[in-house]
Amino acid sequence: MIRARELTKTYRNTPVLRGVTLDVSQGTIHGFVGPNGAGKSTFLKCLVGVVHPDSGEITVDGLDARRRSLAVRSRVGYAPAETSLYHRMKAGELLDFAIRYHPSPDLQRGLQLLEQLEVPSRRRVGELSHGMKRKVLLAQAIASNAPVMILDEPMEALDPEARRIVEDLLRKEASSGRTVFLSSHDLYSTQRLCSRVTFLHRGRVLRDGPVHDLLKGIPGRLHIQFRESMSASRLPSSEGLEWSGVDINWQVRFHCPLEKVMAQIASLPIASVRDDGGHLEDLFEDLYQAEVGVDS
């Protein structure tokens, strides 16, 4: 549904996208992650024709996004990161205005989504909180009924309950055949939602693949609470174990089988152990630190 090849973009002699190549399959939720300034928002804006790339190929639903941006926009439900909306409009009016140009919008569903997300449809947008404006953008992206949804930081400013509702909604949309491409700083939500993730840093793709493949080889991590205060000298120091902590609360990262770690700590005065390894957060940290080391 989305295909990019060697996409580049430079602003004032500063490269923002440096040959980005990726594919987003139909009916999937694909995550796009990276630190601030990585180029995520610029790439998403290239998809919908808001920003014109300098070179490369990009198609959305089989259409050339560089040459047929208007046709592409009619097939995309877009929720930008910016919430600078038409503040004098009421939320329901903005919803109607935003989805009207799509071939088969569903205004009634959009209004139901506003109600579900506890956004007063008769209140002017300028009176809404940042989080509520985000909900309006998400509601219009879903209610557009477009085959592709492009969401820039969709979970930003949402409370935990709203985040749960939105995650459920996006899963249902993907299961119905719609394609969801989202950028996010919330890696835990990304891991729960996405079947595939692309990591971007300084305009380059660092890693791309199915989530379960990306997590292979990620160091394990245990959070351990001891019954008494511990010092580093009392903890196992074999190769592959990395301890951090103080007093009774410690964390160990390891690159060996979990069974081997458990055997080494079995004699320690442990009160509780929590397995907290294998997260995208760990992969992001490793990738980012490695890239910073290369750049320095």
N, C-alpha and C positions, 0 to 999 in steps of 0.2 A: 504493500500500500504506500509506503514511503521509501524512496530510494535516492541516496545521495552519493555522488562520486567526486572526490577531490575538490570539495567546495572550499573556496577561499573568500575572505573579506578582510579589507584593510581600512582602518580609519586614521586619517592624518598620519600616514606612514607607520602606523602601529598595526601589525597583523593581529586580527581577532580570530579568524578561522584559517587554519593552515592545512588544507587538504583533507577535510572531514569526509569520511566514507562510512556509510552505514545503511542497513536495511531494516525496515519495520514490517513485520508480516501482518496480514489481515487477521482480525479477531484476537489479537494479543494486546497485553498491556506492557509497553516497553518503557523502561526508565532511562532517563538521561541525567547523569549526575556529574558534579564537579564543584570546585570551590568558586567563590565569587570571582568574576572576571574571566572565567574559563571560556566563555563564548556561547553558553547554552542559549540565552535569550536571543542573541543575534542569529543563531542557527534556526530557532523556531520562527523568528520573524522572516527569515529567508523562505521558509516553507509556505508562508501565507502571503508573500509578496510585499510585506511592509518594508523589508530591507532587500536590496538587490545585490547578490553576490558578485564578486569580481570575475570569478571563473568557476568552472565545474558544472556538473549536471545534477539536476534535482527534479524528481517527479513525485506527485502525490495522486494516488488513485489513477495512475497511468497518464496523468497530464503533466506537461512541462511547466513547472512552477515559475520559471523565469519568463516564459513567453505567454503563458495563459493564466496569469495570477488571479484574474477575476473569476474564471471558471473554477480554479482551485478553491477559492474562498467559499464558493457555494457548496463545496463538498467537505468543508472543514468546520467543525464547531471549535472555535478558538477562545480560550480564556487566558488573556495575557497576565503577566505579573503585575502590571500597573493597574491601579484601581481608580485612576482619574477618569471618572465617568461623567455622564450628563447629569449634573447634580440637581437640576430643577425638575427633572423627570421623576415620576414615581417609579418604584421598583418594578411593578407590573408593566408599566408603560415602556420602560427601558428593555425589559425582557421581550415584549412584543416587537419593538423596534429592531432589536438585535437579531432576531431569528427570522424576520419576515422575508428576507431575500433568499432564504434557503428553499429548495424545491418542495420539501414536505415537512414544514415545521409543525410542532405540536404545542400550541400556546397553553392549552388546558393542562398538559402535563407539566409545563414549565411553572405554571401557577401552583400546581400541587407540590412541586419540588420546593418552591419558596416557602410554602406552608410547612412542609416536612422539615425544612431547615430553619424554621422559626424566623423567617424574614417577612416583615409586614409589607405586603404588596402595595398598599396605599400610601406608604411613607415615602417622602422624597429621598432620592439617593444621597443627597448632600447631608441628610440627617442620620444616615446609617454609619455604623462603626466600620472599621477596616475589615474585620472578619465578616460582617454581613455583606459588604460589597463583594468580597471574595465569593460568598455563596451565590450572589446574583450572577456573577460571571460563570460559575460552574453550572448553575441551573440553565442558563441560556446555551451553554455549550452542549449540554445533554438534550435539551428541548429542540435544538436545531434539527435533530434527527439526521445529521450529516454522517456519512460512513466513517469519517475520520475525526477524532477529537485530539486537539493539540492543546495541552494544558501546561502553563508555565507557573510552577510553584503552587499547585492547587491546594495543598494542605496548609500553606502559610497562613497564620493567624486564626486557624480553626481550633475550637475547643475539642477535647477528646471525644465527646459524644458526636459532634458534627463530623469529625474525622472518620469515626467508625461508620457513620451513615454514608459518607462520600465514598469510602472504600468499598462498601457493599454495592453502591450504585454503579461504580465503575466496573466491578466484577460482572455484574449483570449485563451491562452494556457490551462488554467484551464477549461474554458467552452468547450473546445474540448475534455476533458477527461484526460488531463495530471495532474499529482499531483505536487504541488509546496510546498516545505518545506524550509522556509527561516528564518535565524536569522537576527536580526536587532536591532540597537539602536534607529532607527527612529520610535517612537511609533505612531506618527500621520500617517505616511505612512502605518505602520502595521495595524492600525485600518481601514484605507480606503480599504486595500487590502484583509485582512484575514477574513475568516469565523470562524476560531478557533485559539486560542492563548494558548501557554504554557509558564508560567513564571518559570524561573530557578534562583536559588540563592545558591551559594556555593555547586553546584552539586546536589541539591535537587529540585524537582518540588514543587513550592509553590502553584500554582493555574493552572488549566487547564480547558478549556471549550469554548463553543461558545462565540463569542465576545458580542453578545446582552445579554447573561446571566451574563457574567463577569461584565458588566457595571451596572447591577441592584444593587441598594444599594450604588453606588458611590455618595459621597456628591456632591450637585450642587455647581455651582460657577458663580458668576456674577462679571463682571468688570464694575464699575460705575465711571463716571466722573461727578463731581459736578460743579455747576455754580460759586461756591465760595470755598475758602479754608475750609477744615473740620478737626476737631480733633476727636479722638476716643471717647471723652466724649459726643459728639453730636450724635453719631451713636447708633442705637438700640442695646441693650446688652442682649437680651433674650437668653435663653439656646438654644444651637444648632447653633448660629451664630458666625463665626470666621472672624474678620475683620483684614485686613492688608493694609497698604498704607500710603500715605502722601499727604498733600496739597489737590489738587482737584481730585487726582486719587486714588481710593480705590478698593479693592477686598473683596468679602464676600463669604465664604464657608458655606453651610448650609445642614442640615440633615432633614429638614422638607419640606412640599410641597412648590413649588415655589409661589403659590398664597399667602401663609402666609407671605413669605418674602416680596413680593411686597406690601402687605398691610402695613407692618411695615415701609417700606421706602417711602411710597407714599407722605408723607408730607415734605420730604427732598428736597433741591434745586438741583434736578438731571438734568444734561444736556444730558446725554446719558447712556444707559445700554446695555451691551453685555453679552449674555448667553454663558458661556464657560465651562460648566460642562459636566460630563459624558464621560471623555476621558480615554484611557488606561494609559496615563501619570499619571493621578490621582491614578488609581489603583496600578500602579507600585510604586508610591511614598508611598502609604499606606502600601503595602506589604513589601517593602524594609525597611521602618522605623520600622515596627513591628518586622521584622526578626533581625534587628540590636539591637533592645531592648531586644530580647530574648537572643542573643549571648552575650550581655554585662552583 
